[in-house]
Amino acid sequence: MSHNTFGHLFRVTTWGESHGPALGCVIDGCPPRIPLSEADIQPWLDRRRPGQSKFTTQRAEPDAVRILSGTFQGMTTGTPISLMIENVDQRSKDYGEIAERFRPGHADLTYELKYGIRDWRGGGRASARETAARVAAGAVARKVLGVGVTVRGALVQMGPHRIDRARWDWGAVIANPFFCPDAAAAATWEGYLAEVRKRGSSCGAVIEVVAEGVPPGLGAPVYGKLDADLAGALMGINAVKGVEIGEGFAAAALSGEENADEMTMAPDGSVAFAANHAGGILGGISTGQPIVARFAVKPTSSILTPRRSVDRAGHEVEVSTKGRHDPCVGIRAVPVGEAMVACVLADHLLRHRAQTPGAPTVARLPST
């Protein structure tokens, strides 16, 4: 099974399965002399960790990370960084009934067709448990980006219920179990998701990630576009079925006058934008504005409601998935989306520095 690595200069390889002894990642290309310890990584893993509210899976994993290589005396050395997270609360018996059956909406069938074998314990490599390694890698990527770049995510839609953007408050994101920037919407979602969970069903969500402080110039035409790499990284998260940058699909309803982000000269000699419909990227290259990306997560496929399917012998069967599952997997996808954006930005920052050393860090024209 190949294709477990992404990135060019900042390269991340993840390994491990949902019910294996451990999972983790190897980061190759991290620059040397960056302060790094488990304490820099653990807070980000804690945000993704399961079992923190009644609205997520009750699998009790501490997600404690260990740095196995790549640091010395609290600093990165420039050699590969290996991170490991042990699995301590597997319940493989919960999945015994689906060992010979393919769960609708899951990767069971496609893994079987491609490899002729699959790890049915919690989905194995296809499980969202794998994303813990991505979050760990994202923590290292944030160190590469530096304190001037912030990457924040929020849940902006749960099922059919959207937030009111006029009430957007980043402070509210840490004050509710949904990473929701609208306190009123979060209160509505609580009742909605409780009912979904009671039915043994699930719902989808939309997550928005905003990266601020990103310098202009990241990304390259034609096949190294920043937005293309962001879209690929976010699309590679489990259960994601759609990605958009800036206005995204909504741009199709705008006129050319509305969509074009007008530019003026700021008093400090930098270029100022009147709007950010482009989501901080033009021609595949960052403008210096906030980068805005959204991704849609489908409803969790592991549900109690019986669904028609087939088994390995070719018989038609009904499948009802037992075990501990998120009624809305989009909740814990917020820190995962942040991590993937951070990894892509770190990779592009290193590529940008290598090709254009001394490039401006703000949108300032060469003549100024």
Disulfide bonds with the S-S distance in Angstrom:
none
